[in-house]
Each structure stands twice: as structure tokens, then as C-alpha cells.
Amino acid sequence: MDDAQPNRSWMYDRCHRGRGALKESFVLGVEEFISKACEQERYRRDGGLRCPCLKCDCTKILHERVVKVHLYKNGFKPNYFIWEDHGE
């Protein structure tokens, strides 16, 4: 069994310096995160996703489109490399 953690450095490398535009790696990573989180039983049970953005800190359950916008705007909460509130 491979216990190696996936490389999630993209989570904290959101915007291009000086431009403020989102990096493609961040956008693709958020898509992957949302997709995996929506596959979890907890998503079906809760009726939405716990938002892991800096401001919500996994305390609010929101629709996946809203979570995506929060992550684009605010980024992930600190040190959320293991998605424990999203099935890991």
C-alpha cells in the first residue's frame, strides 16, 4: 500500500504575482477537490460541502458552486493538505 501523500502545493499557490489572476493549476486543483468531495457519503448526508476556505474553515455547508467561488476568492484554510473533512 502506498502511503505517499499527493502533491497539493497548488492549494497555496493561487494567484500569479503582480496580476492577481488565478493560476491554472489552482483552478484545476479546485475542480479535482470539488469532484472528490462530492463523491463522499458525507456530501450526500449533509446536502452540501463543508467549505474549506480561509474564512469558512469547514464550518459552513454550502453548494459546491459557492465553495468553488469561496476557494477562488479566499484560498484554502491553512495546512489543509489532508482533506479530513472531505473523506480522507
MDAnalysis code that builds the backbone (N, CA, C; Angstrom):
import MDAnalysis as mda
import numpy as np

u = mda.Universe.empty(264, n_residues=88, atom_resindex=np.repeat(np.arange(88), 3), trajectory=True)
u.add_TopologyAttr("name", ["N", "CA", "C"] * 88)
u.add_TopologyAttr("resid", np.arange(1, 89))
u.add_TopologyAttr("resname", ["MET", "ASP", "ASP", "ALA", "GLN", "PRO", "ASN", "ARG", "SER", "TRP", "MET", "TYR", "ASP", "ARG", "CYS", "HIS", "ARG", "GLY", "ARG", "GLY", "ALA", "LEU", "LYS", "GLU", "SER", "PHE", "VAL", "LEU", "GLY", "VAL", "GLU", "GLU", "PHE", "ILE", "SER", "LYS", "ALA", "CYS", "GLU", "GLN", "GLU", "ARG", "TYR", "ARG", "ARG", "ASP", "GLY", "GLY", "LEU", "ARG", "CYS", "PRO", "CYS", "LEU", "LYS", "CYS", "ASP", "CYS", "THR", "LYS", "ILE", "LEU", "HIS", "GLU", "ARG", "VAL", "VAL", "LYS", "VAL", "HIS", "LEU", "TYR", "LYS", "ASN", "GLY", "PHE", "LYS", "PRO", "ASN", "TYR", "PHE", "ILE", "TRP", "GLU", "ASP", "HIS", "GLY", "GLU"])
u.atoms.positions = np.array([
    [0.835, -1.178, 0.000],
    [0.000, 0.000, 0.000],
    [0.882, 1.244, 0.000],
    [0.544, 2.206, -0.858],
    [1.331, 3.430, -0.991],
    [0.764, 4.502, -0.075],
    [1.556, 4.905, 0.928],
    [1.115, 5.917, 1.881],
    [1.573, 7.319, 1.497],
    [2.174, 7.466, 0.325],
    [2.662, 8.781, -0.103],
    [1.484, 9.730, -0.312],
    [1.620, 10.918, 0.230],
    [0.580, 11.930, 0.073],
    [0.711, 12.572, -1.307],
    [-0.425, 12.886, -1.932],
    [-0.348, 13.566, -3.219],
    [0.251, 14.964, -3.057],
    [0.850, 15.472, -4.115],
    [1.420, 16.816, -4.085],
    [0.275, 17.823, -4.198],
    [0.058, 18.542, -3.141],
    [-1.020, 19.534, -3.132],
    [-0.481, 20.948, -2.916],
    [0.715, 21.174, -3.400],
    [1.302, 22.511, -3.265],
    [0.472, 23.557, -4.004],
    [-0.283, 23.143, -5.019],
    [-1.151, 24.046, -5.764],
    [-2.162, 24.755, -4.858],
    [-2.516, 24.127, -3.739],
    [-3.545, 24.680, -2.848],
    [-3.156, 26.042, -2.281],
    [-1.866, 26.283, -2.157],
    [-1.392, 27.529, -1.547],
    [-0.549, 28.345, -2.535],
    [-0.813, 28.137, -3.809],
    [-0.163, 28.886, -4.881],
    [-1.275, 29.298, -5.850],
    [-2.134, 30.191, -5.379],
    [-3.403, 30.504, -6.030],
    [-3.284, 31.488, -7.184],
    [-2.584, 32.589, -6.992],
    [-2.592, 33.682, -7.970],
    [-1.205, 33.959, -8.551],
    [-1.216, 34.483, -9.775],
    [0.020, 34.951, -10.391],
    [0.470, 36.226, -9.688],
    [1.743, 36.343, -9.436],
    [2.277, 37.556, -8.795],
    [2.086, 38.754, -9.698],
    [1.652, 39.842, -9.098],
    [1.520, 41.087, -9.829],
    [0.277, 41.202, -10.693],
    [-0.353, 40.077, -11.014],
    [-1.539, 40.114, -11.874],
    [-2.808, 39.806, -11.100],
    [-2.690, 38.999, -10.068],
    [-3.857, 38.625, -9.288],
    [-4.730, 37.565, -9.931],
    [-4.440, 37.201, -11.172],
    [-5.233, 36.180, -11.854],
    [-4.950, 34.802, -11.248],
    [-5.977, 33.967, -11.215],
    [-5.815, 32.613, -10.689],
    [-4.912, 31.788, -11.607],
    [-4.077, 30.980, -11.000],
    [-3.224, 30.065, -11.766],
    [-4.060, 28.884, -12.246],
    [-3.744, 28.396, -13.437],
    [-4.462, 27.260, -13.996],
    [-4.357, 26.033, -13.091],
    [-3.193, 25.830, -12.478],
    [-3.011, 24.673, -11.588],
    [-3.956, 24.765, -10.384],
    [-4.212, 25.963, -9.895],
    [-5.130, 26.133, -8.770],
    [-6.564, 25.837, -9.209],
    [-6.956, 26.374, -10.346],
    [-8.313, 26.145, -10.859],
    [-8.553, 24.651, -11.081],
    [-7.594, 23.969, -11.705],
    [-7.732, 22.525, -11.940],
    [-7.746, 21.748, -10.623],
    [-6.921, 22.163, -9.673],
    [-6.895, 21.512, -8.371],
    [-8.208, 21.669, -7.623],
    [-8.799, 22.851, -7.692],
    [-10.103, 23.082, -7.051],
    [-11.158, 22.185, -7.694],
    [-11.122, 22.058, -9.014],
    [-12.057, 21.168, -9.715],
    [-11.917, 19.730, -9.205],
    [-10.666, 19.271, -9.062],
    [-10.411, 17.917, -8.554],
    [-10.925, 17.784, -7.114],
    [-10.643, 18.784, -6.287],
    [-11.099, 18.757, -4.901],
    [-12.625, 18.655, -4.834],
    [-13.321, 19.509, -5.569],
    [-14.785, 19.519, -5.561],
    [-15.325, 18.164, -6.029],
    [-14.746, 17.643, -7.089],
    [-15.182, 16.356, -7.632],
    [-15.038, 15.236, -6.604],
    [-13.872, 15.151, -5.971],
    [-13.646, 14.096, -4.967],
    [-14.539, 14.284, -3.747],
    [-14.698, 15.517, -3.312],
    [-15.526, 15.791, -2.135],
    [-16.987, 15.433, -2.395],
    [-17.461, 15.656, -3.619],
    [-18.860, 15.356, -3.958],
    [-19.124, 13.856, -4.076],
    [-18.079, 13.043, -4.145],
    [-18.230, 11.589, -4.200],
    [-18.422, 10.977, -2.814],
    [-18.196, 11.742, -1.775],
    [-18.216, 11.218, -0.414],
    [-19.634, 11.093, 0.139],
    [-19.849, 10.101, 0.981],
    [-21.131, 9.906, 1.642],
    [-21.511, 11.133, 2.465],
    [-20.519, 11.758, 3.074],
    [-20.778, 12.942, 3.908],
    [-21.441, 14.057, 3.098],
    [-21.057, 14.201, 1.835],
    [-21.662, 15.199, 0.947],
    [-23.157, 14.920, 0.780],
    [-23.490, 13.679, 0.521],
    [-24.899, 13.307, 0.353],
    [-25.666, 13.476, 1.662],
    [-25.062, 13.079, 2.745],
    [-25.706, 13.164, 4.058],
    [-25.929, 14.615, 4.493],
    [-24.913, 15.457, 4.279],
    [-25.004, 16.857, 4.712],
    [-25.783, 17.730, 3.736],
    [-25.940, 17.283, 2.497],
    [-26.642, 18.078, 1.500],
    [-25.793, 19.193, 0.925],
    [-24.481, 19.081, 1.029],
    [-23.559, 20.087, 0.508],
    [-22.159, 19.799, 0.990],
    [-21.258, 20.725, 0.695],
    [-19.859, 20.576, 1.088],
    [-19.498, 21.499, 2.233],
    [-18.663, 21.000, 3.127],
    [-18.064, 21.883, 4.129],
    [-17.052, 22.742, 3.393],
    [-17.188, 24.042, 3.515],
    [-16.315, 24.951, 2.768],
    [-14.976, 25.097, 3.482],
    [-13.877, 24.649, 2.820],
    [-12.554, 24.718, 3.440],
    [-11.808, 26.022, 3.147],
    [-12.545, 27.071, 2.792],
    [-11.849, 28.322, 2.506],
    [-11.337, 28.948, 3.802],
    [-10.477, 29.917, 3.659],
    [-9.853, 30.592, 4.787],
    [-10.879, 31.170, 5.757],
    [-11.978, 31.694, 5.244],
    [-12.977, 32.333, 6.102],
    [-13.957, 31.336, 6.728],
    [-14.393, 30.344, 5.966],
    [-15.394, 29.388, 6.485],
    [-14.774, 28.306, 7.374],
    [-13.535, 27.891, 7.087],
    [-12.802, 26.927, 7.911],
    [-13.591, 25.637, 8.175],
    [-14.289, 25.149, 7.158],
    [-15.061, 23.896, 7.230],
    [-16.226, 23.963, 8.216],
    [-16.686, 25.152, 8.559],
    [-17.805, 25.272, 9.496],
    [-19.140, 25.463, 8.790],
    [-19.125, 25.858, 7.515],
    [-20.369, 26.089, 6.769],
    [-20.540, 25.015, 5.704],
    [-21.769, 24.543, 5.543],
    [-22.095, 23.586, 4.492],
    [-22.770, 24.367, 3.368],
    [-22.138, 24.331, 2.193],
    [-22.581, 25.138, 1.065],
    [-22.661, 24.304, -0.206],
    [-23.350, 24.833, -1.220],
    [-23.407, 24.196, -2.537],
    [-22.016, 24.247, -3.154],
    [-21.691, 23.240, -3.941],
    [-20.330, 23.152, -4.487],
    [-19.940, 24.376, -5.326],
    [-20.881, 24.995, -6.025],
    [-20.546, 26.206, -6.804],
    [-20.098, 27.343, -5.892],
    [-20.740, 27.456, -4.725],
    [-20.388, 28.507, -3.770],
    [-19.021, 28.214, -3.155],
    [-18.765, 26.957, -2.844],
    [-17.457, 26.570, -2.297],
    [-16.363, 26.921, -3.295],
    [-16.589, 26.639, -4.561],
    [-15.597, 26.945, -5.596],
    [-15.291, 28.448, -5.617],
    [-16.319, 29.273, -5.577],
    [-16.117, 30.731, -5.574],
    [-15.363, 31.166, -4.324],
    [-15.722, 30.601, -3.157],
    [-15.020, 30.933, -1.912],
    [-13.538, 30.584, -2.018],
    [-13.233, 29.412, -2.591],
    [-11.832, 29.000, -2.717],
    [-11.084, 29.897, -3.696],
    [-11.726, 30.277, -4.787],
    [-11.085, 31.192, -5.734],
    [-10.793, 32.535, -5.068],
    [-11.731, 33.010, -4.281],
    [-11.603, 34.335, -3.665],
    [-10.697, 34.340, -2.427],
    [-10.859, 33.341, -1.551],
    [-10.196, 33.337, -0.244],
    [-9.039, 32.359, -0.112],
    [-8.981, 31.342, -0.958],
    [-7.986, 30.288, -0.812],
    [-8.397, 29.292, 0.270],
    [-7.607, 28.252, 0.425],
    [-7.868, 27.205, 1.410],
    [-7.443, 27.638, 2.804],
    [-8.084, 27.065, 3.806],
    [-7.644, 27.296, 5.184],
    [-6.215, 26.765, 5.327],
    [-5.463, 27.260, 6.289],
    [-4.055, 26.842, 6.433],
    [-3.885, 25.344, 6.669],
    [-2.872, 24.786, 6.047],
    [-2.429, 23.408, 6.280],
    [-3.509, 22.353, 6.066],
    [-4.322, 22.510, 5.049],
    [-5.387, 21.533, 4.782],
    [-4.957, 20.543, 3.693],
    [-3.719, 20.042, 3.807],
    [-3.189, 19.114, 2.814],
    [-3.875, 17.753, 2.862],
    [-4.337, 17.344, 4.025],
    [-5.125, 16.117, 4.159],
    [-6.567, 16.561, 4.351],
    [-7.415, 16.174, 3.429],
    [-8.798, 16.660, 3.385],
    [-9.680, 15.870, 4.353],
    [-9.385, 15.999, 5.655],
    [-10.076, 15.180, 6.652],
    [-11.572, 15.459, 6.729],
    [-12.022, 16.648, 6.417],
    [-13.446, 16.938, 6.421],
    [-14.099, 16.613, 5.079],
    [-13.330, 15.992, 4.189],
    [-13.828, 15.664, 2.866],
    [-13.440, 14.249, 2.452],
    [-13.430, 13.340, 3.395],
    [-13.283, 11.927, 3.089],
    [-11.908, 11.312, 3.239],
    [-10.911, 12.074, 3.660],
    [-9.586, 11.469, 3.820],
    [-9.276, 11.228, 5.288],
])
